[in-house]
Amino acid sequence: MDTDGRHTPPTERDRSPHPDRGRGRRSRSVRRTALAVAGTIGVLLLVHMFVAQPFRIPSDSMANTLEVGDRVLVNKLAYRFGNLPARGDVVVFDGAGSFDPVRSDGSDYVKRVVGVGGDRVTCCDERGRIEVNGEPADEAYLHPGDRPSAVPFDIEVPEGRLWVMGDHRSRSSDSRDHLGSPGGGTVPVDRVVGRVDWIVWPAGRWSSPRDRHG
């Protein structure tokens, strides 16, 4: 009797009883992972475009409120749905057509709103203070040792525009430096990217600019 078939040594086999099904499950898993990654990237891009955007502070024009190298988070929804910038807000804006009248693409600036549409902003009263509509502005955020302005001005801010200045007045190129530019140094509201709501880096400076007064 031929008994060879009964004693054939076992051969290595695929652990899956259906190898093709195993490969199918792995392919579906890879597709799900890829879709999850793509979805996450899509959400982050939407947040960046419409909700919040990080910026790095390149100069000391807003010191001590914002220091060189600070990473800030800009709230891009702050002025949507009918809301408008208010005096005291720290904003990021595109300078095309105001601070950069020649350039078509412009560049981003960060400054503090001192006057809004309809305000009369003047410098300075007998005590050297900036006045808004005849009242001295409370500028506790000014850099220590700085005067409110070494440049005299008297401007009526047109509707839909802003008068903006840096907190470190002696180191800031702001609305005062563009009095002869279109808009008299004021910035169109529709060029505002958003409001600086948080300093997020370095970790030791985590705070809101509204809480930092020099």
Secondary structure, DSSP 8 states (H G I E B T S, - for coil): ---GGGG-------SSSSHHHHHHHHHHHHHHHHHHHHHHHHHHHHHHHHTEEEEE--SSTTTTTS-TT-EEEEETTTT-TT----TT-EEEEE-BTTTBSS-SS--EEEEEEEEETT-EEEE--TTS--EETTEE---TTS-TT--S-SS-EEEE--TTEEEEE-SSGGG---GGGGTTSTTTT-EEGGGEEEEEEEEEESGGG-B-GGG---
